[in-house]
Amino acid sequence: MKIVWASPPNLVYDQTPHYFQALFSAGAVYLRSRFPDHEVVTEAAGFHGSFQRVILRHFACHSTAEYLVVWARPWEAHAARDLASQVKQLSPSTKVLVWGEACSYFPHYFERQPFDLYAVNGDPELVIADAIEAMERGEQPVHGVVFSQDGKWHYTEKGEVLAPEFWGFPDLEAIDPSVYQYWRMQRGQKVDDLSFAVSRGCPINCARWCPTPRKEGTVDRRRSARDTVEYMKRLPEPYTMFQMHSPLFCMDREWVREFISLKAQACPETPFKVVDLMNPYADERLVAELSEVGMKNVGFGVETLSAKGRHMIPKMEPSLLEKVAANLQKYGVSSKAYVQMGLPGQKREDILYTFKVLMDLGLKPRPTGSTPFWKLAKMTVEELDQTDLTKWDRKTYYEPRIGLSYREFMAIVHDPVGFLANSEELLQWAA
C-alpha cells in the first residue's frame, strides 16, 4: 500500500512554515508509525511552490498510490479539488481523503466527486489512519469522518483524539531547508524556526474567529514536559530556534514548572519562542524563569483596543498590557502582539490607537486581516466555486467597513511600524 500525504500547490503570501512542520509533516510521521510496512510519501507542494505533477507522478507510474490524503485550508480548497480531479483521471481507484480547516468551516464543499472522504473532527492523523485501516479491511470508517459509499454520504461518530505520547515530531525531510529559508526571507523573518506541537486544544474559545477550538477541541492536551525537553536537546541545522506550537503554552502552570526544571538541567541555552495568552506574562517571576531557560520571544493576541473605552472583542485591560510589556523588556524577551483588522465593531481610530499603544509600550505589532470563515459555511457549493478563496488568508483578506483604504491595509500588513511612524494623520490624531 502507498499513501501520498500532500498539500496542494497553492501559494499565498503568508507561507507560515510552523503549521507545515507541526501539523502537516508530523501527521505523516504518525501515519508511518501506523503503517510501518507500507509507503507514506510526503509532498509539501503548497509550501514548496511545486508543480502539480510532483504529486501526480505518484498516480501515473507503475507504483500507483492507493490513497491521496490532502491537507486543505480555506484558501486551498479549489486547489485541493483540482488536484483530486486530476488524480481521479489518472487513477480512478485511488481514494481521495481530505482534512484541514476547510473541512471544518465548509464541509459541504467536499461532499461531492472527486472526493471519497473528509475529516470533520477528532485528531486528523488518527481518524484518517483509522479510516484507511478500516477501508483496507473492507469495512466502513467509524469515527471523525464523512465518507462516500454507493453514491451516498455517510456520517460517522464523533472523532477520537490521539494520546500526546503518540503525536509525531516534524519530518525534517518534508520541507526543503533552502525553500524554508527562501520563504522566511520573503516574509521578512530573520531566523529559521523549527516548530513542533507542544499542546492542542483551547478552552478560551475566542468568539468565532479562532479556528483552534474547532480543530482541536476545548480541552488542553499536551506532551509530557520530559518528552518535550528531550526533543529540544538537539536543534538541527539550519534551524536556530524552536517554535513551541501551542495555543496556550502557560495554561498548565504545573507543566510549565516541570518544563523549566527539566530544561534548566538538560539544555538551558536552547532558544525557543511561544504563542500564548498575554495574562501569564504579567507574572514577573514566570517571565524571569522562562527567559533563563531560553525563551526569546512570546506572541499573544491583543486584537484591538478602543480609544473611547467602548466594549470591543476581546476586551483588553491596558494596565495588564503595560505590566506584560515591562516584564518582557526587563528580561530581554521580544514580543509579537497580534492585531486583527476587520473585527466586528472595529473602527479606523481603534486600529490606529491600538498600534500607537503597542509602539509606545515597546511591543512589536503583528497585524493580520480578520478572516470571517464562518461566512463560507453559509455559501452554496456553487457560490464557493465562484469565490476567490485564495484571498481568504490572513494577510490578504480586506474588510473596507473598518475605514482603512486597501492601500493602507496592505501597508500596515507589510510594514506596520513604518506605516505608523510616517503617518501624518496618526501623528496629528495622537497629539
N, C-alpha and C positions, 0 to 999 in steps of 0.2 A: 504494500500500500504506500502511496505517495500523497502527501499533503502539502499544498502550497499556501503558506501564510503570508498574505500580501496586503500592502496599502496601495490603492490605485494611483496611477500617475495623475497628479493634480497639484500644481504648485500654487501656493498663496504666499503673500509677503511674510506672514507670521509663521515661519517654519520653526516651530518650537521643538527642539530635539528631545526635551525631557520626557514628553509623552511617548515618543518612539522608543526610548530606552526603557522607561519604567513600565509601560503598558504593552506596547506592541512587541518588542523583541523579547521581553520577559515572558509574555504569553506563549511565544513559540518555544521557549525553553521548557515551559511546563508541558506542552504537548509532546516534546521529545521524551520527557520523563514518563509520560503515559504510554507512548508507543515506541519503546526503545528498539524494536526490531524493524521499524519502518522509517521511511524517509520523510523528514519535515524540512521543507525549504523555506527560507525567509527572504522575501523580496520587498524591501522598503522603497518601492518605486516612488511613493508620494514624497519621500524625503530627498531621495537622490535626484529627482527630476528625470527618472529613467523613461525610455520609450516604452509603450505598452507591450511591444514584442518581447521585452525582457521577461515579462510574465507569461506571455502567450507561448513562448518556446517550450514551456513545460507541458503544453497540451497539443503540440503539433509534431512532436517527435515520438519515437517508439515507446519511450517510458512515460506515457501519459499519466498525469496525476488524477487520482480518483476524487480528490476534494480540493476545491479552492475556497479558502477562508479569507474574506475581505474585511478589512477594518475601514469603516466609513463614518466620518464625522459629517455634520450637516453640509458643509461646503464641498464634500467629496461624493455626495450621493449620486449625481449624474455620472461622474467618472466611474463609480462602482458599477452602475448599471451598464454602462458601455463596455466595461471590461467583462462583466458577466455574459453579456450578449456575444461578445467575440469568442469567449471560451466555449460557450454552448455550440457555436457554429463549428468549432474545431473538434469538440469532444462532447456530444450530446449526453453521454452517460455520466459525465462529471457532475458531482453535486456542488452547488454554489451556496456557501454559507456566509452570512454577514453578521457583524457585530459592530458596536460603536455608538456614539451619541446620536447619530442619525436614526438608528433603530429605536432609541428611547424617545426622541421628540416627534418623529413622524413615521411610525412603524408601517402604516398602511402603504407607504411608498414601495416597500419591499414585498408586499403581499401580491405578487404577480410574477409572471415569467420575466426574466430567465432565472429567478431566484428559487431555491429549494427550501431554505430555512433561514431564519434570522433570530438572534438572541435578544431577549427583551429584559431580563432581569437575572439576578444572581451574578456570580463572578464569571465573566465571559469565557475565560480559558477552561473553567471547569464544566460549564454547561455545554460548550462546544465539544470538548473531549468526550463527555458522556454521550452526547448525541451521535458522534462519529462511532463510538464503541457500540451503541445500540444498533445503528444502521448496518454496521459490519456483521452483526448477529442476525440481521433481518428483522429487527424489532423497531418499534416506534420510540422516539425520544420521550422522556417522561417529565423533564423539568426545564424551566428557564427559556424555552424557545417556542416559536411558532413554525410549523413545517407543512409542506405541501405533500399530499398523497392522494392519488386517484382524482386529481383535479379539484380537490378541496383543501382548505387550510385548517389545520388543527392546532388548538391551543393546549399547552401542557400546564402542569402545576408550576407554582412559583419557583424560581431558580434558587438553588442552594449556593452557599458561599464556601470558599476554599480556606482551609485552616492556614494561618500565616506561615507555618513551617514549610508549606508546600509552594509558597509563592516563588516564582522564578526570579533570578537576578538577570540583569541585562545580558543579551547575547552580543559580545563585543565585536563580532564579525557581521552583525546585521547592518550596522551603519559604517560606511567607509570614513575613516578619520579625516581624510583630506576633504571630503564633501562636508563633514561636520564643521571643519574649520572655515570652509568657504561660506556656509550659511551663517555661521556665527559672526563672521566679519560683515556679511551683508546686513545683518540685523544690528550692527554696531556694538556687539558684545566684545569684551576684552579677554575673557578666559574660556577655556573648554571645560564644561562641567559633565560629570558622569552621574546621571540620575538613576536612582533605584527606589522602589516603593518601600516606605517605612510603615505607613499605616493606610488604611482605607476606611471610608465611611465618615459622615459628619452629622452630628446631632443638632448643629446650629440651624441648618436648613434655611439659608438666607433667601426668603421670598421665592421668586420664580426664576431669578437669573442665574443661579449657581447650579451647574449640572451634576455636581458631585453626589449629593444625596440620591438623585435619580439614578445614577450609575452604580453607586457603591453602598447605598443604604444609609441609615441614620445611626448605626451603631459603630462606635470607634473600635476598629480591629487593627492590631499591629504585630509586626515581627517581634521576637524577643529581643531585648536590648543586647544580649550576648551575640546572637546571630548578626545583628546589625553592626556591632563593633568588629566582629571577626571579619566581615566583608570589607570594612573600611581600613583594615590594616595594610592593604596594598592598593595604592592608587595607580592604575596602569597608564602608560603613555597613550596618547598625548594629553590626557586629562590632568587638570591642575587643581580640581576641587570636586567634592561630592555635592550633588543636589539631592537633598532629602525629600523625596516625593511623598508628601503627606498633607492632607487637608488641614490638620490641626496638630502640629508637631508636639506642642506642650500640653495637649489636652489631658494626658495621663501623667500627672506630676511624679508618681511613684516610678513609672517607666523612665521618665527623664532623669530622675536622681540616679537610677541604676545605670543608665546610659552614660552619664557624666562620670560616674565612678569607674566604670569599666574602660571607657575611652581614655581617662587620665592614666590608667595603667598600661594600656595597650598601644595607643597611637595618639598622644595628646596634640601632636603637631599637624596631623592630617586635617586640612581645611575643609569646611563644609558650609553650606547655606541652607536655609529652611524657608518655608512658607507657612504662615500661621495666623491665628487671631492676633490682634495688636495687644490685647489686655495683659497677657503674661509678662510682657517686657516692661511693664511698669514696676516689676519686682527687680530692684537693683541687684540683689544678691544672685538671682537667677541669671541675669544678663552677664554678670561677672563670671560666674562659674561656667557658663556656656562659652564665653569668649576664651577662657583659659584652656578649654579643650578643643579649640579650633574653629568656633563659629565666626564666620567673616561677614555674613550678610543675612538679613531677615526681611522677607517680604510679607506685607499684610494689607488687607483691604481697608481703605478709607472711603472709597467710592464717591462720597460727596459731602460737603459741608454747606451750611447756609449762612449768608451774611446777615440775614434778617431773623435768624433763630427759629424759623418755622420748621415743622417736623419734616424730616427727609428720611429716605430709606437707604441704608440703615442709619439709625441715629448715632452720632459720634460725639463723644464728650471731649471738648477742646483741652481741658486740663489734663485728661488722661493722655492725649496725644503729646502734649508738652513734656510730660514725665517720661514717656517712652523715648522721645527724641533725645532728651537729656541723658538717659541711661545708655542708649546706643552710642552717642558721641563720646561719653566718658570712657567707655571700654573699647573704642575703636571698631565698632561693628557698623558696617554700612547698611543702608536701608533701601527698600523699594516699596513705595506706597502706591498701591493700586487705586486708580481713579477711573470709574466708568462714566462715559459721556453718552447721555441719551436715556437716563433713568426716568421713570415716571415722576412728573412734578419738578424736574430739574430745569433750572433756567441758566442763561448765559452768565449772569452775575454769580451764580453758585459755583460754576466751573472756575471762573477767574479767581473768586475768593478762595476756593479750595487750594488751587495751585499756589496762590500767594502765601497762605498759611503754611503749607508744606515747605516752601522755599525758605521762608523766614525761620522755620524751625530746623533747617538743615537736612530735611528729609528729601530723598530723591523721588519725584513723582514718576509713576509708570502708567500713562494713560492708555485706555482702550475704548473702543466703541462698545456700547451695551447691546448685545445681540438678542433680540426677543424671540428666541427659538420657539416659544410656546405658540407664536402666531402660525408657525409652519404646520402645527398639528391640526389647525382648522382648515387648511387648504386641501382641495381635492388632489388626486394624483395628477390630473391634467394641469392644474394650476402649479403644482410643484415642478412638473416637467417644463413649464414655460417660465419659471422663475430662475433668475441668475443666482443660484445658490453659492457660487464661488465668492460672492460679495458678502456672504453671511459669516465672515470670520471677524475676530475682534479688533483687527487693525484696519478693517475696510468698511464695516457697517456704519453708515452715517444716518443720523436722525435729525432732519432740519428743524424740527419744532423746538429744539433747545436754544436756538438763536445764534449758533455759530454757522458761518458760511462753510461750504465744503472745503474751500482752500484753508480756512482757519483750522477746521477739524484735522485735515491731513498734516498741517504744520505742527499742531500740538502732538499728534500721534508720533511723528518722526523726530521732533526736537522740542519737547515741552519747555525746557529751560531757556533755549534760545528764543523761542517764540515769546515767552512771557517776559524775558529780560528786555526785549526790543519792542514790546507792545506799548505804544504811547497811550492808548486807551486805558490799559491796565494801570500804568503809572499814574495817570491822572485820576482814575477812579479810586485807586488805593490811597492816594493823597487826601 
